[in-house]
Amino acid sequence: MDWREFRKGLLGGLAFGIGLVLAFPPVGFWPATILMPLAIVLLVGRGIDRVGSASLGVVVGTLPAWAMQHAWVVNVSELGFPPLVLYSASFSGATTWLLARLIRRMPRLGLGASCGLVWCLVETMRGEILMGGYPWHLVAHPLIDVAALASPGGVIGAYGVSGLVAVLAGAIGDAVLKRRTRAASIAIGATSLAWVGLSVLPAPSPTETIRVAVIQTNSRQDNRTPTTPWEMVELMRTLMQQTREAAAENPAFIVWPESMMPGRSMQASTIQAERDFGVYYKVIPPAAIGEPFALSAWEFADATASLQAELGVPLLVGSERYTNLRIEDSPESGIAYDADETFNSVFLVVGGEVAGVYDKMVLTPFGEVMPGIRYWPWLQARVRALGAYGMPFNLSAGKERTVLVAPRPEGGSLRLVAPICFEATMPNACRRLVYESGHRRADVIVNGTNDGWFNSFAMARGQHLLGARWRSLELATPMARAANTGTSALIDHRGRLVAKGVNNSTKTHDIDGVLSGELPIVEGVSVYAQGGWVAPWAFGAACLMLMYAPAKLGRGSKSQAAPE
C-alpha cells in the first residue's frame, strides 16, 4: 500500500462524493453532475504512481456519500446496507483503475474519449449485468429537468448521456492540466456537436391525449411486513373513496400502488382456495369504534371487483399471484400459504373480472431478493433472519412480458405495460416491455410502486422518480406512476413531469389522495428503441478492446498515469 497515492485517491473520492450529494435529490443541483467524473479525471490526469492504492483511496473517499444515498436501506435490511454501500463505492474505484490503465495504454485518446468509454462500460455493467443490475445514481439522471441536455437520451439512453458528460469532464481535465490541449479542444467540440446532433434527430410526436388517474396511498411501512387486519380495513375504505373520486374525472384507467390491495390476491384460484379453506381475519378495531369481528379473507378482492364493475373504469391493482397454492394450518400463525411460485403482480380488472395480469420480472435487490445468495436457500434464510427482519424473499421472477389491454369508452383500446417499482429504473427491461423487434407494443407505461420502504427518507423517493422518468424519454412513452406514500407522478413522452403528488396539495409525499391529468399518446418508435440502446454497450466493448489492444496503437505521446 502506497499511502501517498491512497491519500490522493481519498481526496478524489471525497470530491466525487460532494458532486454526488449535490447533484441528486434532495439538493438537485444538476451542474454538480460534472464533479463526479471530473474528480476522477483530475486524479488520473495529475499522475498516479500506484493505481491500486489510489483506486482504494477513491473507494474509501466515496463511502460517506454512498452511505448517505442508501441510508434508507437500514429500514429494510440492516445486513444489506454495508455491502450495498461498499458495492456502489467499488465502482468509483473501478472507474479510477480503468481510466488510469486505459490512458496509460492509449494516451492518444486523451482524457475526454478515455473517460467517456470507461464511464459507459462501468455504468452499463453496474446497471444491467452485475448482481442483476442496479442502475441508480447514473451521472445522467439529474439532467432530466434540462431538456437540452437530456434530449440525447431519446437516442442513446441514460447510459449514453452519462458517457457524454464523462467525455466533457475528461476534456475539461485535459484543458485544466494543459495535458493534451488539442485533444481537449477536439473532445469539447465533438461532444457539443454530438449533443446538438442527437437532440435534433426526429422523435415521435403525440397523436392525442388521454386522461388518467392514479391513487396515492399513505400506508407507512419499512418493508413488506404485514399490516394488521384493522389497518387493512381502513386502507380498503380509503382506496374505495379515492377510486370513486378518481372515476368522477372520467379517466381512461385508474392505477393503485404496488401491493396495496388488502388481502392476498385478485387471482380467482386463490380466492377459491380461501373460500374452500374458510380463511378469515379477526379484525380488532379501536375500543372506541366497535367490537372485534370476523372478515372473510376474499372480501377485499370481491369489494375491489364490485367497485370496478360499478364505476366502469378499467382498474389496475397490485397484489400477489400464486401457482399451485396450498393453504394449511400453521401452529405459529394459524394459517400458512404455500405455493410453488409467488409473484408480485399487477391485475387489470375490467367488467368486475380480471382481464389480464403481469408478473414482476426484475426483483428488487435486498427488498425482494438477496443478490448473490438467492440460489442457496439455506444461506438466504440465515441472512434474512439475521438482518432483514424476517422478510420472506420468496418471490419468483415473472417470465412473460405481458401487455394489458384496457378498453376505451369511445371504442378501441389502450395497450399498457406495468413495470413494478424498481423495474421502472431498468432501461433495457422497460425497453423490452414497450417494444418488440423495434415495433411498439404499448401506449402507456403504468408504474405501481411501494415507496413506503423509504420511510422518512424523502431523498430516496426523489431519486426513484428521477430514474423512472428516463424510461419515458428513452422510449417516447408516457408514464402514470402510483406510489404508496409518494411521490406519484404523470410523466410525458419526453420525461417531463406533467404533475406530481396529489391534486390540490403542495405536499408530494406522506399523504394520500388522487392525481389525475392528461398524458400524450405516441404512435412512432424512438431512435433509442430502434437500436440507439446499443451505443453505450458498444462504447463499453470498445473500452475493453482498447485495454487489450496492441500497445503500439496508442503510441504518440507520454502518458501521465504511471504504471502500478
N, C-alpha and C positions, 0 to 999 in steps of 0.2 A: 504493500500500500504506500503510495506517494502522497503524503499528507498535504503537500503544497498544491498538487493537482486536485486533490479532494476538495480543498478549500475553494479553488476556482470553480469547480463544479457546484459546490454548495451555494455560492453566490449566484451562479447562473440559474440554479434551481429555484432559489428564492425569488429571483426576478420573474421567472416563468410563473410561479405561483401567484405573484402580485397581479400579473396580467390575467390569469385565470379567474381570480376573485373579482377583479374589476369588470371583466367583460360579461360575466354571466349574472343572472338574477341572484340576489335582489338588486345589485348595483346596476347592471345592464349598461355599462359604458362601452359600447361596441368598438370604438377605436382601440381599446386595450387589447383586442384580439391579436394585433400585430406584435405585442410584447412577448407573447408565448414563443413563437418561432424565433423572434429577434434575440431573445435571451440565449437560446441555444446557438444561434448563428454567431453572435459576438464571442461566445465562449470558444467555439471551434475556430473561428477566424483569427483570434489572437494567438492561437497555437497551443496545442496540448502535447505534453511530453509522454504522458501515460493516460491513454484513452480510457482504460478500465477504471482507474482511480477517479478521473473527472466524471465519468458517467455515473459512478456510485454516488459521488457528491451531489449530482443532479437529482438522483432518486431521493436522497435524504432531504435535499432542499425543497422539493415539491411536496413532501409528505404533509406538512401543515395545511397547505391549500387543498389537497385532495381529501384530507380528513374533514375539513370544513364542508366541502361539497357533498360528502357522503355521511354526514352526521346522523341523518335520518335512519340509516341502516341499523343503528343500535336498537331502535324500537322494534325492528323486525327480527334481527339475529345478531346478538352480541358477538357470537363467534364468527359471523360472516363479515363484520366490519373491518377488522385488521387486514385480512387477506385481500378484500376488495380495494382498500386504500393502497396497500402495497402493490397490488396488481396494476392499478392506474398509474402510480408513480413510476413503476418499472418501464412503462412505455416512454416516459420522458427521458429516462436513462438510455433506453434502446435507441431513441431518436438521436441522441448525442453521439452514441457509439457508431451508428450507421453513417451519420453525416461526416464524422471525423475520418472514418475509413474510406468513404467514397471520395471525399475531396482530396485525400492523400493519393488515392489511386488514379483519379481523373481530375487533376487540377484545372484542365482546360474548361471544364463545365462551369467553374465559378460557383460561389456560394448560392446564387439565385437558383439556377437549374438544379443543383445538387439538393438543396433544401426542399424544393418542390417535389422532386422524385421521392425523397425519403419520407416526406410527410404523407404523400399519397399511399406509400407502402405501409407505413405504421398505422394510419387511421383505418385503412381498409382491412388490415389484418385484425386489428382490435375490434372493429365494428362488425365484421362479417364472419371471421373464421375462428379465432382463438376463443376457447371457453364458450362456444356457441354464439359469440358476438355480443358486444356491449358498446353501441355507438352513441354514447352520451358524451357531452363536453367536446364535441368536434369544434375545431377552430372556426369553422364557418358559421356555426349556429347563431351567434349573436348578431350576424349581419342580416338576418331575415327581415328586420324592420327597415332596412335601407335598400329599396328596390333596385337602385342602380348597381349595387354591389352583390345582391343576392340573385339577380335575374339569370346569371350563367348557370345557376342550379337547375334550371329547366332543360339544360343541355348536358352538363357533366355532373350534376348532383352535388350534394353537400361535400362529399369527399373531394370532388374536383375543385370546388370553390376553396376548400381548405388548402389545396395544393397551390392555387393562385396566390393566396395570402402568404404562403410559405415562400414562394418564388420572390414576391415583393420584399419580404423580410430579408431574404438572403441577398438580394441586390442592394438593399439599404446597408446591410452589413459590409458588403464589398466596398461600397462607396465611403462609408464612415471610416473604415480601416485603411482606405486607399490601397486595397489589396489587389483588386483587378477592376480598375475604373471602367475600362472598355466593356468588360463582361457585365458590369453593373448597369451601365447605360443600355446595353442591348437587352438585358433582362427586364429592366423597368419599362422600356419601350415595348417589348414583346408582350409583357403582361398587360400593359394598358390597352394595346390593340386587341389582345385576346378577350379582355373584359368587355370592351365595346363590341367586338365582333360577335361574341357569344350572346350578348344582350339583345342584339338586333335580329337574330335569327327568327324566322317565323314561328309563332306559337299559336296553339289553338285558341279560338275566341268563343265566348259563350253564345249559345243559340236561344236560351231562355233562362228564366229564373223560377225557382220553386220556393215555397215557404216550408220550413221545417221547424221542429220544436224538440228541445232536449230538457230532461228533468235533472236537476241537480239536487241530490240528497245531502244530508249532513249527518251521516251515521259515523260517529267518531270511533276509530279503531286503529290499533297499531299494526295489526296483521290480520290474517284470515281466521281469527278465533271467533267462535260463535257468539252471537248476542243472546240475550235472554228471550224467552217466549213473549213476555210483555213488550220488550223493545221491538220485536218483530211485528206485533200487532200495531204498535204506534207507527212504525215505519210504513206498514201497508196503508194505514189511514192517510198518511202524508202523501204517499205515491198516488193513491186514488184521487185525492183532492187536487194535486198538482196536474195529474194527467187530464182531468176534466177541464182545468183551467187552460191547459195547452191545446186541447181539442177545440176550444172556442175560437182559436186563431185560424182554424181550417188548414192545418199543415198537411203536407203530403205523407208524413210519418212522424212518429214520436219515439224518442230513444230514452231508455232508462240506463243508469250507470251499470258498470260491470258488477255481476253477482249480487245486485241489490234486491232482486225479488225475494221476499222472505220465503222460508220453506226450502225444500231440497231442489225441486226441478219442475220445469214445464213439460217434461218428457212423459208421454202417455203411459209407457210401460212402467215408469217409476211411480206415477200416480196410482196405477192399478195395483202395483205391489204394495204400496202403502195402504190402500183400501183392503186388500186381502189380509194383510197382517194386523190391520186396525191400529196403525200408528197415530198417536195423538200427543199434543203438547199440554202440559199442565201450566196454565197461564196464571201468574200471581201478580195482579195489579197492585199499585199502592193502596194502603188500607183506606185512604180517604175516597178512593174511586169505587171500589167494589170488592166482591168476594172472588176467590180463585175459581177458575172454570177450565173445562177441557176443550181443546180445539183440535179438530182433525188435521193431520199434517198436510193433506192435499187441499185444504180450503183456500190457502193463499193462491195456488195455481188456478183453482176454479174461479176465484174472485178476479184474477188477472184476465182470464179468458172472457168472463162475463162482461167486465169493464170494456174490453176492446170491442166485443160484439155490440155493446150498447152505443159506443161512441163512433164506431165505423172507421176509425183512423188506424192504418197499419201501425203496429207497436213492436218495437224491438226490445227484448227483455234479456237481461243477463242472469243465468243460473247454471247449474251443473247438468251434465248428461252422463249416463252410465251404460255400460254394456254388461249384460248378464248380471243384473243387480240381485243381491241376496240380502234380505233383511232378517236378522236373527236377534234373539235375546242376548243381552250382554250383562254380566254381573256388575260391571263398572258403571255403565251409562244407561242401562235399561234396554236400549235398542242399539244395534250396530248395523251400519250399512256397509256391505262388502261387495265389490264388483271387480270384474276382470280389468276394466278400464274406467277411469273417471276423467271427464273432460270439463274444462272451463269453457262455457258455450254462450252463444247468442241465439235466441229463438225469435223468429219472425212470426207474430200472431196476426192472422187475418180471418175475419168472419168467426171469431171465437175459437179458432183452431190453429195449431202450429202449422205454418206453411213452409217452413224451412229452418235449418239450424246450421250454424258454423261453429266448429270446434277450434279453439286456440291452438295454433301450430308452433309458435315460438314462446316457450315458457319463460317467465321472468326469473333471472338468476337470483338466488338467495331468497326469493319470495315464493316461487312455485317449484323450483328445482335447485339442487345444490351442485353447481358446476364442478366437474372433475370427479365427483364421487357418486353420481346418480346411478352408476352401473354396479355399485356394491351396496345393496340394500342394508346389510348389517352395519356397515360403516356409517351410512347416511342416518340410520336410526339412532346411533350413538351421538352423532354430531347434532342431530335435531334435539335430542333430549338434553344435551349439554348447553347449547347456546342459541336455540331457536324457539324457545317457549313451547316445545311440543308440537310445532307446526307439522302437518302430515306429510307434505311434499309427495303426495300420492297422485298427482295429476299426470295424465298421459298427453302427449302431443298429438294434435289433430293431424289428419292425413289428407283432407280434401280442401282445395281452395274454392269453397262454396260461394256462389253468388246468390244472394237473397233477392227475390223479385217481388216488389211491392206494387200492387195495382194502384192506378191513379183514378180519382173520381171522374175525370173528364175522358177517360179511356187511355189505353196504353199502360205502360208500367215503368217503374224505376228499378235499375239494377244497383244493388247495394252490396258492398263488401264491408266486413266488420272486424278489422284487426282489433284485438282486445288489449287494452292497457299498454304494456311495454312494446307490443308488436308494432304500434304506430311509430316507434322510433327506429324501426329496422328498414332501411331503404330498399334492399332487394326483396325482402319478404313482402313488402307492400306492393312493389312493382309487379311481382308475380300474382298478386291478388287482383290488381286493377287491369293488367294486360296479360295477354297470352299470345305468344308469337308475334308481338308487335301490334296486336289488334286490341282495341278497347273492349273490356267485358264488364265494366262497372261505370255508373254515372256519379255516384257519391261514395265517399269513404265515411263509414259510421264507426266512431271510436268510443266505445264504452270503457271507462276506466275507474278504478277504485283508488283515488289518491288519498284516501283516509290513512293509508300506510305512512304517509309523510308526517302525520300528526301535526305538530306546531311548526314544522319547517316549511314555511311558505316558499322559500327559495327553491326547494325541490319541485314544488308544483309548477313554478315558473319555468324551470329547466325542462320538465317533462313536456309542457306545452310547446316550448321553444323547439324541441327536437321534432315533435309531431308536425309542426307547421311546414317543415321542409318536404314532407311527403306530398302535400298539395301542390307545392311549387314544382317538384320533380315530375309529378305525374299529371299535371294540369287537371287536377280533380279536386273539387271542394270537399270539405270535411265537416261533419257535425259531431261534436265531441261532448259527451255527457260524463261528467266527473263527479263522483261522490266526494263531498267536502270542497269541490272546486279544484282547478278552475275550468269550468265548462266554456266552450267556445264554438263559434261558427267561423270557418276559415274558407276564403275563396280559392280559386284555382291558381292563384299566384302566391299563396302562402300568407296573404294579408288577413288580419283579423277583421271580420265583419262585425262581430260583437263578442263579448266575453262576460263571464259572471252570470248573474241572473237579471232578468228585466226589472227595471225600476229600482235598482240598487247600485250604489257606487262600490259596494263591497263585493269582491270576486270569489272569496273562499270562506269556509266555515259558516256557510249559510245555505239554506235550501230554497228552491224556487224554480221558476221556469225561464228558459231562454229561447226565444223564437226570432226568426228573421228569414231573409231571402238569401238563397245560395244560387250561384250561376251554374248552369248545366253546359258542359262542353262535349262536343262530338269528336273532335280531332284527337290526334295522338301526339304526345310531347316528343321532342327530339331525344330526351333522356330515355324514354321508353323504347324508341326505335333503335337504340344502340349506343346512345351517349353514355349510358351507365358503364360501358366497358372502359371508358377513358381512364379513370383512376386505377382500375385494375391493370391496364396496360402500362401506365406510368410506374406503378409498383413493380411490375415484372421487369420493366426496363432498368429500374434501380438495382434489382438483384442481378441482372445480366451484367451491368456495368461493374458491379462489385467483383465479378469474377472474369471480366474481360481481360485480354492481354494488356499488360501494363503499358506497352508502347503506344496504345491508342490514346492514352491520357497524357503523354509527354508534351512538353512545350513550355512549362513553367514550373517553378518550385512550389510545392505545397507548403502551406503554413501549419498544417497539422502533422506533427512529428509522429513517427511510429511508436507503438507501445513498447 
